[in-house]
């Protein structure tokens, strides 16, 4: 039997921690504190040091852009009532990582990793829960790459949450002028001027 009292207490604390994503994850786009995501992204428990980033002979060091969690895209919630007791579940992004590999001439390929968590609310029941994760790459505010994937987890009876990890690989960023930005977001989250870097 699920302890609803314990689950509700944990759930009520979560929005305070995750409201702006400041308390959901390491806060580092290199994911230095997240062993599971590092193993998936870099085949190592730690990301490569900055001095080992790939270099492009013509353009100097390749600077891999940070990942930005889109406004409104940090978490989604499902309600069956108006107050916190009606919360069914929340799916949130807890950590992000990225890796850039030069292909020459100023172009590079991009790998973006996202780790998240599904939590049941007081009105939730065990089952499969998912959401759409969108990864968008822009140059000078123009979209040059966009991918969507279904993410989520199955929560068995007796548990109140489960983690998930997703990696988008092989995103080609062609050579060109202008700043590159990487956005990730759940549900209807979109790239917006005001955003939180991770």
C-alpha positions in Angstrom: 0.0 0.0 0.0 1.3 3.4 -0.9 1.8 5.8 2.0 -0.2 8.8 0.7 0.8 11.0 3.6 4.5 10.6 2.9 3.9 11.0 -0.9 1.8 14.2 -0.4 4.4 15.8 1.9 7.1 15.1 -0.7 4.9 16.4 -3.5 4.0 19.6 -1.8 7.7 20.4 -1.4 8.5 19.7 -5.0 7.0 22.8 -6.7 9.0 25.0 -4.3 12.2 23.2 -5.4 11.4 23.0 -9.1 9.5 26.3 -9.7 12.3 27.9 -11.6 14.4 24.8 -12.1 17.0 26.3 -9.8 16.7 23.3 -7.4 16.1 20.6 -10.0 19.5 19.2 -10.9 23.1 20.2 -10.7 22.6 23.5 -12.5 25.4 22.7 -14.8 25.1 22.2 -18.5 28.2 19.9 -18.4 26.3 17.7 -15.9 29.3 17.3 -13.7 27.4 16.0 -10.8 25.2 13.5 -12.7 26.9 10.1 -13.1 24.1 8.4 -15.0 23.7 11.2 -17.7 27.5 11.5 -18.0 27.8 7.7 -18.7 25.2 8.0 -21.5 26.6 11.2 -23.0 30.3 10.7 -22.6 30.8 7.0 -21.9 32.4 8.1 -18.7 31.3 9.1 -15.2 32.6 12.6 -15.8 32.4 14.9 -18.8 35.6 15.7 -20.8 37.6 18.6 -19.4 37.3 21.9 -21.2 40.9 21.7 -22.7 39.9 18.4 -24.4 37.0 20.0 -26.4 37.5 19.4 -30.2 39.2 22.1 -32.1 38.5 23.4 -35.6 41.7 24.2 -37.6 40.2 27.2 -39.4 38.1 28.7 -36.6 40.0 27.9 -33.5 38.5 26.2 -30.4 34.9 24.9 -30.8 32.8 26.5 -28.1 29.9 24.2 -27.3 26.8 26.3 -26.5 25.1 25.8 -23.2 21.6 24.2 -23.0 18.7 26.5 -22.2 15.5 25.1 -20.6 12.7 26.9 -22.4 10.3 29.1 -20.5 7.3 27.0 -19.5 9.2 23.8 -20.5 10.8 22.8 -17.2 7.9 20.7 -16.1 4.3 19.7 -16.9 1.6 18.8 -14.4 -1.7 17.0 -14.6 -4.5 18.0 -12.3 -7.8 16.4 -11.4 -8.7 19.2 -9.0 -7.9 22.9 -8.4 -5.7 22.5 -5.3 -2.5 20.6 -4.6 -4.5 17.5 -3.5 -5.8 17.2 -7.0 -2.3 16.8 -8.5 -2.0 13.5 -10.5 1.6 13.7 -11.6 4.5 16.0 -12.6 7.1 15.3 -15.3 10.2 17.6 -14.9 13.6 18.2 -16.4 16.2 17.7 -13.7 19.5 17.9 -15.6 20.9 18.6 -19.0 24.2 18.0 -20.9 25.6 18.6 -24.3 28.6 17.6 -26.5 29.8 19.1 -29.7 32.0 17.3 -32.3 33.6 19.4 -35.1 33.1 18.2 -38.7 35.4 20.8 -40.2 35.0 24.2 -41.8 33.1 25.6 -38.8 30.3 23.0 -38.8 29.8 20.5 -36.0 27.4 17.8 -34.8 25.6 18.1 -31.5 24.5 15.6 -28.8 22.0 16.8 -26.2 21.1 14.8 -23.1 18.2 15.4 -20.8 17.5 13.7 -17.5 14.1 14.0 -15.8 11.8 12.6 -13.2 8.1 11.6 -13.1 6.5 12.0 -9.7 3.0 11.0 -8.6 0.9 13.6 -6.9 -1.7 12.9 -4.1 -4.3 12.0 -6.8 -2.0 9.9 -8.9 -2.0 6.2 -9.4 0.7 3.8 -10.7 1.1 3.6 -14.5 2.9 4.9 -17.5 3.4 8.7 -17.8 5.0 10.6 -20.6 5.4 14.0 -22.3 6.8 15.4 -25.5 10.4 16.7 -25.2 11.4 19.2 -27.9 15.1 20.0 -28.6 15.5 23.2 -30.7 18.8 24.6 -32.1 18.8 28.2 -33.3 21.4 30.5 -34.9 20.7 34.2 -34.5 17.1 33.4 -33.5 16.5 31.3 -36.6 15.7 27.6 -36.1 18.3 25.4 -37.8 17.3 22.1 -36.1 14.3 20.8 -34.2 13.5 17.3 -32.8 10.7 16.0 -30.7 10.6 12.7 -28.7 8.4 11.1 -26.2 9.9 10.8 -22.8 8.6 9.4 -19.5 8.6 6.5 -17.1 6.5 3.7 -15.7 5.7 4.0 -12.0 4.9 0.6 -10.4 2.7 0.1 -7.4 4.4 1.1 -4.1 6.6 3.8 -5.7 6.0 7.5 -6.0 8.4 8.4 -8.8 10.8 7.2 -11.5 13.7 8.8 -13.5 14.2 8.9 -17.3 17.0 9.8 -19.6 16.9 10.9 -23.2 19.7 11.7 -25.7 19.3 13.4 -29.1 22.4 12.6 -31.2 23.7 13.7 -34.6 22.1 17.1 -34.8 24.1 18.8 -37.6 25.0 22.5 -37.1 26.3 23.9 -40.4 28.9 26.6 -40.6 27.6 30.2 -40.4 27.5 33.5 -38.6 25.6 34.2 -35.4 25.2 32.8 -31.9 24.0 29.2 -31.6 21.5 28.4 -28.8 20.1 25.1 -27.7 16.7 24.9 -26.1 15.0 21.9 -24.5 11.4 21.9 -23.2 8.6 19.7 -22.2 5.0 20.0 -23.5 4.3 23.5 -24.8 7.5 25.1 -23.6 9.0 27.2 -26.4 12.2 29.2 -27.0 11.7 32.7 -25.5 13.8 35.8 -24.8 13.7 35.2 -21.0 15.2 31.9 -20.2 17.2 29.9 -17.7 20.6 28.5 -18.7 21.6 25.1 -17.4 
